[in-house]
Amino acid sequence: MSMPFYVSPEQVMKDKADFARKGIARGRSVVVVEYADGILFVAENPSRALHKISEIYDRIAFAAVGKYNEFESLRVAGIRLADMRGFSYDRSDVTARALANAYATTLGTIFTETQKPYEVEIVVAEVGKTSADDQLYRLRFDGSVADERRFVAMGGSSDEIASHLTEHWESDMGLGQALHMCLTSLSETGHEDRVLQPDHLEAAILDRNRPRRKFRRLDSEHIAELLDKE
């Protein structure tokens, strides 16, 4: 008679976490940075159709790394939740904090109750009237959430990128300067020497000076123009 196979809950959770981390580490990196007039999102992403960066609501945007189909389902759920809250109450009641809490609950439930965790890491960002009011929430595959300041780096080379950003970030950076810093941090990290071109980047901003809807994508021509000025 064979003995029943037993794995401790601690080992199960560790194996899930290791699996998710490895999947996320294979993904190309995303950087989210506060600059003088708002929040900048930059991703290494040659695809023009499969976005890693998206608008959620008036002042709120979403960035992700990992498996596209998994973070895309989270993005769509976030938009539906934001629309429902804004319609039922008031548009000002839709906040990044509330969305981050909802995402944390969803990711935590998936991590603990399903066999395969989501291989994703996401940022929910909200631009405020001043830089002091900006909010960055980083959510990991297990539902843990962190209230970040200044910048966030996600993906395969996140630690190296974060070190580069720590050295070069300044609170009063203009958009061109912030974009150049992000491009440099993405290009100079990892295991290969390369120079990323504008058409290999996906970039967007939450611009606090725009009326109501703050989100705006930057196309490759605009990215190149901003970089040429630096």
LUMVEXKOL-113613 format. One record per atom (N, C-alpha, C, CB): x, y, z. Coordinates in pm, whole numbers, plus 50000, padded with zeros to 5 digits. Glycine has a CB too. Example, Ala and Ser with C-alpha at 12.3 -4.5 7.8 and 13.67 -1.06 7.14 Angstrom:
! residues 2
513194943150780;512304955050780;513204967050780;511314955350905;512854977550708;513674989450714;512905000350787;514084994050572;
This chain:
! residues 230
500854988050000;500005000050000;500885012550000;499045000150123;500685021249904;501515033149894;501065043749992;501485038749751;502035051550040;501745062350132;501145074150057;503015066650208;500185081150118;499635093150050;500695103750036;498415098750129;500635111049924;501625121549896;501205134249968;501755124149742;502125140050046;501805152050125;502815162950097;501775148850275;502305174950073;503145186850060;502615197150158;503145192349912;503495202850238;503075212550339;502525225150272;504245216050432;501575232050339;501055244650283;502165254650257;500025250750377;503175255050344;504295264350325;505025261650195;505265263550443;505235248750164;505945245150041;505105248249918;506315230250043;503795246049929;502905249149817;502975264049784;501445245149850;502895272549887;502945286949866;504295291349810;502665294349997;505365285249861;506695288549810;506825284849663;507785281549892;506335273149626;506415268749486;505595277949395;505915254249473;504425282049441;503615291349362;504335304649343;502255293749430;504915309749451;505605322549443;506805321749349;506055327049583;507575310849359;508735309149271;508295308349125;509525296649309;507205301249101;506675299948964;506295313648909;505455290448961;505575321548989;505135334748942;506315344048919;504175341049043;507285344049010;508455352848996;509235349748868;509385351549117;509405336848838;510135333048717;509405337648591;510345317948713;508075336448591;507315340948476;507415355948456;505865336948490;507345363648566;507435378148558;508835382448514;507085384548693;509865375548564;511245379248532;511565377548384;512205370848614;510805369048315;511045367248171;510475378848090;510415354048123;509625387148152;508975397948079;509865410148064;507705401848149;509625417647957;510345430147937;509845440648036;510175435147792;510735449348075;510475458148189;509555469948155;511765463448242;508945475148261;508105487148257;508565496448367;506585483548272;508625509448335;509015519548432;507895529748446;510355526548390;507575533348569;506595543748598;507295554248684;505315537848671;507275566748638;508085577248700;507265589948719;509335580148615;507345595948835;506765609048858;507695619748798;506525611649010;507105629548729;507885640848679;507125653648713;508145639648523;507625665048674;507085677848722;505595679448694;507835689248658;505135675448576;503755677848536;502855665648543;503735683148398;503345654748601;502485643048610;503255630148631;501665641848487;502785619548565;503355606248579;503615600548440;502415596748662;504815595448419;505235589748290;505325574548301;506595595648246;504825567748198;504895553148188;505705549648063;503445546848182;506705541148078;507505536947963;507705521747970;508875544347959;507415514947859;507585500447852;508375496847728;506215493347852;509215486847741;509855481047623;508815471947559;511185473247660;508275476147445;507155468947385;507045472647237;505845472147459;507575464347147;507495467447004;506095465846944;508445458646929;505195459247017;503835457146964;503035469946969;503115446147043;502335472946861;501465484646857;500045481146900;501455490646718;499735468346916;498365464046945;498195458947088;497945453246848;499215452147140;499105446147274;499755455547376;499785432047278;498935463347443;499435473847531;499745468747671;498425485147539;500835473847726;501165471547867;500715483247954;502675469347883;500375494447889;500005506847957;498635511147906;501085518047934;497725514447999;496365517847955;495715527648051;495515505247943;494755535047997;493915543748079;492875535248151;493235554747993;492625538548278;491545532148352;490375541748371;492055527248488;490675554048412;489645564048436;490255577848422;488995562248575;489525588248458;489945601948432;491395604948471;489035611348507;491755601748595;493085605248648;493935592948673;492945613148777;493455581348628;494065568648670;494515560548549;493065560348754;495705554748560;496235546048455;496815533348517;497315553248372;497115523948429;497465510248467;498675506048383;496255500248446;499645499748447;500795494148374;501065480148429;502065503248387;501545471148343;501715457348387;502855450448314;500435449548366;503385440148379;504315430848317;503825416648347;505785432948368;504275407148264;503885393248285;503095387848168;503075391948412;502165378848197;501375372548092;500265382048047;500785359148142;500245384647918;499325394547864;497875391247893;499525395947715;497455378947868;496035375647885;495585377148030;495755361447838;496525375248125;496175376448266;496055391148308;497215369348352;497045399348272;496895413348315;495855420848232;498245420448305;495575416048111;494515422348032;493145420048098;494505416747889;492935408248154;491665405648224;491545414448348;491555390748264;492645417148415;492625426048531;492335440448488;493975425348606;492935444648376;492705458248325;491225460448294;493565460848199;490625450948223;489215452148186;488325452448310;488795440448094;488635444148408;487855443948533;487985457348606;488325432448624;489165463248602;489375476248667;488565487248601;490835479848666;488515487148468;487715497148395;486235495748429;487935495748242;485755483448434;484345481148466;484015485848608;483995466248451;484915482848701;484705487148839;484705502448850;485785481248931;485645508848781;485725523448784;484485529748722;486985528248710;484045524548608;482855529848542;481615528448630;482635522748408;481495516848695;480325514448779;480315523848900;480305499748827;481465525648963;481545534649079;481285549149037;482925533349148;481895553248925;481695566948879;480255569748840;482585569648762;479585559748781;478185561348741;477265561348862;477785550348643;477545552648959;476665551149076;476815562549175;476945538049145;477995568049185;478255578449284;478685591349212;479355573949386;479985593549206;480505605549141;481865602149081;480615617549241;482255609148976;483535605948911;484705607849007;483735614648787;484575617249100;485665619649195;485805608349297;485435632649268;484785599549306;484855588249399;485695576749344;483455583349431;486075577249218;486925566849160;488375570249191;486695565549005;489025562049272;490395564749316;491305552849290;490425568249463;492585555849276;493575545249257;493635536249379;494955551249229;493445541949497;493495533749620;492405523149620;493365542749744;491195527049582;490085517449579;490345506449475;488765524649548;490855510449359;491175500549256;492295491249301;491575507449126;493315496749367;494425488549416;493925478449518;495515497349479;493015482649605;492465473349703;491675462149636;491565480849802;490925465549532;490155455449459;491095445649388;489225462049357;492135450949324;493105442249258;493825433349359;494125450649181;494155438849476;494835431049579;493975419249623;495175439949701;492685421549640;491775410849680;491715400049573;490385416349707;491595404349447;491495394649336;492775386449323;491215402049204;493925393049323;495185385849308;495455376649428;496345395749290;495125381349547;495315373049666;494465360649663;495015381049791;493215362049619;492315350449610;492825340449507;490895354949573;493255345449390;493775336649286;495015329349336;494095344649158;495895336449407;497135330449455;496885319349556;498025341149517;495945321349647;495735311549754;494785300249715;495205318449876;493825303049627;492765293349604;492855285649472;491465300149610;493745289649383;493885282449256;495265275949248;493675291949136;495375266149161;496635258849150;497735267349087;496435246249068;497345275548988;498325283948919;498095298648949;498265281448767;499065305549008;498915319949033;499045327948903;499945324749135;498575340248906;498805349248792;500285353048789;497905361848802;500845352848669;502245356948649;502235371648607;502975347848541;501865380348699;501735394448667;502225403048783;500275397848632;502615415148747;502865425648845;502315438448783;504415426948881;501585446248862;500925457948805;501155470348891;499445455248790;500985481848826;500975494848894;499675501948860;502225503548854;499015507248962;497875515948944;498325529848990;496595510849023;498225539748901;498715553148931;497605563348915;499905556748840;497625573249003;496665584348995;497415597449005;495595583249108;497165606448910;497815619448912;496955629148991;498065624648768;497605637149076;496895646649159;497025660849108;497385645849301;496435670149182;496525684249144;497945689649159;495565692549228;498685683849253;500115686949270;500875673849280;500365695849397;502195674549268;503005662349275;502865655349410;504465665649251;502595663049515;502415657049648;501175648249654;502325667949753;500235650449562;498985642849561;499055630549469;497835651749518;500135628949394;500265617349306;500305604449387;501535618549218;499755593849329;499725580849398;500205569849304;498305577749450;501065561249355;501565549549282;501385537249371;503065551349241;500615527649323;500405515249398;500945503549315;498895513149432;501835496149376;502445484549309;501835471849368;503995484449325;501305463249281;500675450849326;501405438849268;499195450449285;501715429349356;502425417349315;501445405749295;503485413649418;501965395049243;501165383349205;500365377449321;502065372749147;500825379449445;500155373449561;499145382849626;501175369149663;498935394549565;497985403949619;498585414249714;496925396649689;499875413149744;500505423149830;500575436449755;501925418549874;500375447349828;500315460649766;501255469849842;498865466249766;501945478449766;502875488149825;502555501949771;504355484349795;502565511749859;502365525749823;503745531449791;501655533849939;504025533549662;505355537549619;505465552749606;505705530849486;506695557449600;506985571549579;508035572949469;507465578249711;507935583349392;508915587549290;508875578749165;510315587249348;509075565649178;509125556949060;508915542449099;510465558548986;508595534448996;508465519949011;509085513548888;506965515549030;509845502748907;510375494648797;509875480348815;511935495148792;509365474548706;508845460848711;509455452848596;507295460648704;509465439648612;509945430948506;511305424948534;509995438448378;511915419248429;513115411348445;514305418348509;513515406648315;514535430948478;515705438148528;515315449048627;516495444148412;514245446748702;513685457348785;514655462648890;512445452448853;515455453848951;516385458449055;517455467648998;517045446449124;518005463848882;519025472248817;518435485548772;519635464948697;517235485148717;516595497348672;516305506548790;515295494148596;515815500848899;515515508849018;516775515649072;514875500149126;517905508749067;519165514749112;519555526549024;520295504249111;519365525048893;519665535848799;518745547748824;519525530948654;517465545148846;516515555948870;516815563149002;515085550548871;517235555649102;517585561649231;518695571949215;518005550849331;519645569049128;520785577949106;520405590449026;521905570549035;519445589248935;519205600048838;517875607348852;519295594348702;516955602248932;515645608648941;515715622049012;514665599549013;514985631848959;514875645049022;513405649249021;515755655648949;512995656049126;511575659249142;511055669149039;511335664649279;511935677848986;511485688348895;511795685248748;512135701448932;511975672648715;512265668748577;511115672248483;512555653848568;511465677148364;510485678648259;510215665248193;510965688948155;509235665048102;508865652448038;510015646647956;507645654547948;510705654947877;511815650047795;512925644147880;512365661047710;513255650847989;514315646048077;513915632748142;514625656548186;512665631848186;512185619448248;512175607948147;510785621548306;511755610848025;511725600547920;513135595747888;511055606047794;514065605047878;515465601347850;516005592647962;516335614047834;515715595848087;516165587848199;515585573648194;515775594548330;514305572548162;513675559448152;514285551148040;512175560948129;514495557447924;515095550447810;516495545447845;515145559547687;517275553847910;518625549847949;518585538348047;519375561748009;517685538848144;517605528148244;517195514948181;516625531948355;516305515348082;515885503048014;516985497747923;514615505647933;517755506747860;518785502647764;520025497047832;519165514447677;520375502447948;521655499148011;521555487848111;522215511148078;520405481648124;520255470648217;519975457748141;519125473448318;520105446748211;519905433748147;521215427648103;518975435148028;521125417448021;522305409647984;522835412947845;521985395047991;522305423147783;522765426347649;522905441347633;521795420747544;523915445347559;524095459547529;523215463047408;525605462947500;522355472847424;521495476647313;521065491047330;520255467447304;520605496847223;520035510247226;518595508947179;520865520347136;517665511547269;516245510447235;515815522247148;515385509847362;515125519347041;514615529546951;513185533346990;514675524546805;512745545446954;511385549746989;510295540146945;511125563146929;510475533346828;509425524346783;509425511046857;509565521946636;510365509146952;510365497347038;509825500747177;511765491547049;509315512847191;508815517447321;507315519947316;509555530147365;506675517247427;505315521747450;505385531947563;504345509647485;504825543647542;504915554147643;503595561747652;506065563947611;503285566147773;502065574047796;502275582547920;500815564847812;501435592547936;501525601248053;500155603448115;502155614748015;500165606448244;499045612648312;499465627048334;498665605348447;498895636248259;499295650348260;498315658148348;499335656348115;498805663248461;497925670048556;497345683048499;498685672948684;497935688248391;497475700848333;496375699048229;498645707948269;496065686748190;494995684248095;493635684848165;495185670548026;492575688948094;491245688748154;490715674548169;490275697048071;490005671948271;489355659348309;490165646848277;488035658448239;490165642348151;490905630048119;492385633248104;490355623447989;493175628048195;494595631748205;495515622748121;495035631248350;495005611448075;495845601448007;496095605247861;495195587548015;497335603547818;497665606047677;498805596847636;498045621047653;498625589947524;499705581647469;500705590247393;499125570547377;501965585847393;503005592447316;503395583247201;504255596047405;503195587747077;503585579246963;505085580146941;502815583346834;505605571646853;507065570746834;507645583946784;507395559646734;506885591446703;507385604346653;507535614346768;506435610046546;506555614546856;506615623646971;507735619647067;505255623847045;507905606547086;509005601747171;510345606147114;508955586447184;510525604246983;511775608246919;512005623246930;511775604046772;510945631146914;511065645646924;511485649947065;509735652346886;510895643747165;511245646947305;512685643147336;510295639847403;513125631647284;514495627147310;515515635747238;514655612647268;515165640647121;516095649147045;516355662447115;515535651746905;515405666747196;515555679547266;516475678547388;514195684747310;516725665847432;517555664047551;519045663147515;517125651347627;
